[in-house]
Amino acid sequence: MAEETTNIARASETDKGYWAANVRMILISLVIWALVSFGFGIILRPLLSGIEVGGTDLGFWFAQQGSILVFLALIFFYAWRMNKLDKQYGVDEE
């Protein structure tokens, strides 16, 4: 009985570590996405207007294309990192 309680406590600590790492990764990804889409595309657009990329200013580029490309990169990064995290905590699907 004591061994079962110890195993449950150990599993609970592992679950907490896994979810803490997962939530931390989600929050970091959301901050990066918000910075790129709202920060560079809207708030910092006047500061980026002097830099030209592909015939248009950098602020407009971030608002139209950059935020979408960063979002796609974040999706692939999240999937890659979650697979690695799943293997680390032994909850992978293999």
C-alpha positions as CSV (number, residue, x, y, z in Angstrom):
1,M,0.0,0.0,0.0
2,A,2.8,2.4,0.9
3,E,4.6,1.6,-2.4
4,E,1.4,2.3,-4.4
5,T,1.1,5.7,-2.6
6,T,4.7,6.5,-3.4
7,N,4.2,5.6,-7.1
8,I,1.1,7.8,-7.3
9,A,3.0,10.7,-5.7
10,R,5.9,10.2,-8.2
11,A,3.4,10.1,-11.1
12,S,1.7,13.3,-9.8
13,E,5.1,15.1,-9.7
14,T,5.9,13.9,-13.2
15,D,2.5,15.1,-14.5
16,K,3.1,18.5,-12.9
17,G,6.5,18.8,-14.5
18,Y,5.2,17.8,-17.9
19,W,2.3,20.3,-17.8
20,A,4.5,23.1,-16.4
21,A,6.9,22.6,-19.3
22,N,3.9,22.4,-21.8
23,V,2.2,25.6,-20.5
24,R,5.6,27.4,-20.4
25,M,6.2,26.5,-24.1
26,I,2.6,27.6,-25.0
27,L,3.0,31.0,-23.2
28,I,6.4,31.7,-24.9
29,S,5.0,30.8,-28.3
30,L,2.0,33.1,-27.7
31,V,4.2,36.0,-26.6
32,I,6.4,35.6,-29.7
33,W,3.3,35.5,-31.9
34,A,1.8,38.6,-30.3
35,L,5.0,40.5,-30.5
36,V,5.4,39.7,-34.2
37,S,1.8,40.2,-35.2
38,F,0.7,43.1,-33.0
39,G,4.0,44.5,-32.1
40,F,5.8,44.6,-35.4
41,G,2.8,44.8,-37.6
42,I,0.8,47.4,-35.7
43,I,2.5,49.1,-32.8
44,L,6.0,49.3,-34.1
45,R,5.0,49.9,-37.7
46,P,6.0,53.6,-37.8
47,L,9.5,52.7,-36.6
48,L,9.9,50.0,-39.2
49,S,8.6,52.0,-42.1
50,G,12.1,53.2,-43.1
51,I,13.3,49.6,-43.7
52,E,12.4,48.2,-47.1
53,V,11.8,44.5,-47.8
54,G,10.6,43.3,-51.2
55,G,9.6,46.7,-52.4
56,T,7.5,47.6,-49.3
57,D,8.3,48.7,-45.7
58,L,9.1,46.2,-43.0
59,G,6.1,47.0,-40.9
60,F,3.6,46.3,-43.7
61,W,5.5,43.1,-44.6
62,F,5.1,41.9,-41.0
63,A,1.4,42.8,-40.9
64,Q,0.7,41.0,-44.2
65,Q,3.2,38.1,-44.4
66,G,5.6,38.0,-41.6
67,S,3.1,37.2,-38.8
68,I,1.7,34.3,-40.9
69,L,5.2,32.9,-41.5
70,V,6.2,33.2,-37.9
71,F,2.9,31.5,-36.9
72,L,3.6,28.6,-39.2
73,A,7.1,28.3,-37.9
74,L,5.8,28.3,-34.3
75,I,3.4,25.5,-35.2
76,F,6.2,23.3,-36.5
77,F,8.5,24.3,-33.5
78,Y,5.7,23.4,-31.0
79,A,5.1,20.0,-32.7
80,W,8.8,19.2,-32.7
81,R,9.3,20.3,-29.1
82,M,6.2,18.5,-27.8
83,N,7.4,15.2,-29.4
84,K,10.7,15.7,-27.6
85,L,8.9,16.6,-24.3
86,D,6.6,13.6,-24.7
87,K,9.7,11.2,-25.0
88,Q,11.4,12.9,-22.1
89,Y,8.4,12.3,-19.8
90,G,7.5,8.9,-21.3
91,V,4.1,9.8,-22.7
92,D,5.0,9.5,-26.4
93,E,2.6,7.6,-28.7
94,E,5.0,4.9,-29.9
